[in-house]
Amino acid sequence: MAFSTRRGAVSGWANRLLPTSSAAKSKVPSSRKSRKRTVLINFFFANFVLIALSVSVLFLLTILLFGVPKPLSSPFKSHHSRVVNHRKPISRKPISDLNSSGAVVDITTKNLYDKIDFLDEDGGPWKQGWIVNYKGDEWDGEKLKVFVVPHSHNDPGWKLTVEEYYDQQSRHILDTIVETLSKDTRRKFIWEEMSYLERWWRDASEDKRESFSNLVKNGQLEIVGGGWVMNDEANSHFYAIIEQV
């Protein structure tokens, strides 16, 4: 025969090909562990709702019996233990006493805000107002000061979209401001809407940006308000003005 039939040879050949009893014994514990793990996982998923309810009930009972647990002590000082220093009321002088040599202020926005009913009458708030009568001799004792402020109101979206207003009007207005003010140092202008200014600044050339910066430094062009929009004139209270800009 091609292979030996000796006992020693057969046993060595069998040991090399067939699994030994020790290897079989080593696999039994691992299979038992995996079986237990599988049973435990199946039990958890099968009774997930019941386990969750049991934990919730146990948590509620603990809160009812022992109360809400206090936070752990910290070496840092608690924010609640700080002493709050309230601001002292500011005593303001009457408006007429601020500058006795100047004109006497008899109309304030706050007083008008308290008096106006703000009723939507006769077509809406654009036609609503209050009656102002002049006798004709109001300025006999003091000079009337008239402030002329060149500006342009640019709505960031009203009847047109923001992009349409910018392409059709606001971009050309800003170009005209830079070009016209640069020709005469006596010319002044103010700008309010930062939304259009920011967009124009991105599209402007380096020369226009430099000219714009020089106009601001020279005091010819002034940025007022600084809000994304110019607040509506109907906002007579500063709360509404702050919220809109």
CORDA-V162903 format. One record per residue. RES is the residue in three letters. PHI is phi in degrees with one decimal (999 if undefined). Layout:
[[RES/PHI] [RES/PHI]]
This chain:
[[MET/999] [ALA/-78.3] [PHE/-125.3] [SER/-79.1] [THR/-104.9] [ARG/-70.5] [ARG/-62.9] [GLY/-66.8] [ALA/-68.0] [VAL/-65.8] [SER/-64.6] [GLY/-66.9] [TRP/-66.2] [ALA/-68.9] [ASN/-65.3] [ARG/-76.3] [LEU/-98.1] [LEU/-93.2] [PRO/-68.7] [THR/-84.6] [SER/-68.7] [SER/-67.0] [ALA/-66.1] [ALA/-66.0] [LYS/-66.0] [SER/-68.7] [LYS/-82.6] [VAL/-67.1] [PRO/-62.6] [SER/-64.6] [SER/-67.4] [ARG/-66.4] [LYS/-63.4] [SER/-65.0] [ARG/-66.1] [LYS/-64.9] [ARG/-63.8] [THR/-65.4] [VAL/-63.1] [LEU/-65.6] [ILE/-65.3] [ASN/-62.5] [PHE/-64.5] [PHE/-65.1] [PHE/-71.0] [ALA/-70.5] [ASN/-117.0] [PHE/-63.2] [VAL/-64.8] [LEU/-64.6] [ILE/-66.1] [ALA/-63.7] [LEU/-65.3] [SER/-63.4] [VAL/-65.4] [SER/-65.0] [VAL/-63.8] [LEU/-63.7] [PHE/-66.7] [LEU/-65.8] [LEU/-63.6] [THR/-64.5] [ILE/-65.9] [LEU/-68.5] [LEU/-80.5] [PHE/-109.5] [GLY/83.5] [VAL/-73.4] [PRO/-67.2] [LYS/-78.2] [PRO/-66.1] [LEU/-63.9] [SER/-66.3] [SER/-125.6] [PRO/-69.0] [PHE/-86.7] [LYS/-73.6] [SER/-69.5] [HIS/-70.3] [HIS/-74.4] [SER/-86.3] [ARG/-72.4] [VAL/-87.0] [VAL/-86.2] [ASN/-94.1] [HIS/-74.5] [ARG/-69.0] [LYS/-76.5] [PRO/-62.7] [ILE/-87.7] [SER/-87.7] [ARG/-97.1] [LYS/-76.7] [PRO/-58.3] [ILE/-60.4] [SER/-70.8] [ASP/-91.4] [LEU/-67.0] [ASN/-144.3] [SER/-67.2] [SER/-83.3] [GLY/-91.9] [ALA/-74.5] [VAL/-81.8] [VAL/-87.7] [ASP/-113.5] [ILE/-130.6] [THR/-126.4] [THR/-63.3] [LYS/-62.5] [ASN/-65.4] [LEU/-65.6] [TYR/-61.1] [ASP/-76.8] [LYS/-90.0] [ILE/-73.7] [ASP/-82.1] [PHE/53.9] [LEU/-90.4] [ASP/-88.9] [GLU/-117.5] [ASP/54.0] [GLY/93.4] [GLY/119.0] [PRO/-69.3] [TRP/-68.3] [LYS/-98.6] [GLN/-80.0] [GLY/-173.1] [TRP/-130.5] [ILE/-77.1] [VAL/-121.3] [ASN/-114.1] [TYR/-117.6] [LYS/-84.3] [GLY/112.0] [ASP/-112.9] [GLU/-65.0] [TRP/-110.8] [ASP/-74.3] [GLY/-90.2] [GLU/-147.8] [LYS/-77.3] [LEU/-88.4] [LYS/-94.9] [VAL/-115.2] [PHE/-106.1] [VAL/-104.1] [VAL/-118.8] [PRO/-67.3] [HIS/-156.6] [SER/-140.4] [HIS/-85.1] [ASN/-120.0] [ASP/-79.6] [PRO/-76.7] [GLY/99.8] [TRP/-148.1] [LYS/-81.8] [LEU/-118.5] [THR/-78.5] [VAL/-61.8] [GLU/-66.1] [GLU/-67.3] [TYR/-62.2] [TYR/-66.3] [ASP/-69.1] [GLN/-90.3] [GLN/-133.1] [SER/-61.1] [ARG/-62.3] [HIS/-71.0] [ILE/-63.8] [LEU/-66.2] [ASP/-62.0] [THR/-67.1] [ILE/-60.6] [VAL/-63.2] [GLU/-69.3] [THR/-75.0] [LEU/-67.7] [SER/-70.3] [LYS/-83.6] [ASP/-145.7] [THR/-71.7] [ARG/-80.8] [ARG/-80.3] [LYS/-126.6] [PHE/-162.0] [ILE/-122.9] [TRP/-136.0] [GLU/-116.0] [GLU/-75.9] [MET/-72.1] [SER/-62.6] [TYR/-74.7] [LEU/-65.7] [GLU/-64.2] [ARG/-67.9] [TRP/-65.2] [TRP/-62.5] [ARG/-67.9] [ASP/-89.1] [ALA/-72.8] [SER/-78.6] [GLU/-64.7] [ASP/-65.7] [LYS/-67.0] [ARG/-63.2] [GLU/-65.4] [SER/-64.2] [PHE/-62.4] [SER/-63.2] [ASN/-65.7] [LEU/-64.5] [VAL/-68.3] [LYS/-65.8] [ASN/-77.1] [GLY/84.3] [GLN/-77.6] [LEU/-118.3] [GLU/-120.3] [ILE/-91.4] [VAL/-110.5] [GLY/77.5] [GLY/78.7] [GLY/-86.4] [TRP/-64.0] [VAL/-135.1] [MET/-90.1] [ASN/-65.4] [ASP/-66.9] [GLU/-65.2] [ALA/-73.1] [ASN/-79.4] [SER/-88.3] [HIS/-110.8] [PHE/-68.3] [TYR/-61.7] [ALA/-66.6] [ILE/-64.7] [ILE/-64.7] [GLU/-66.6] [GLN/-80.2] [VAL/-72.2]]
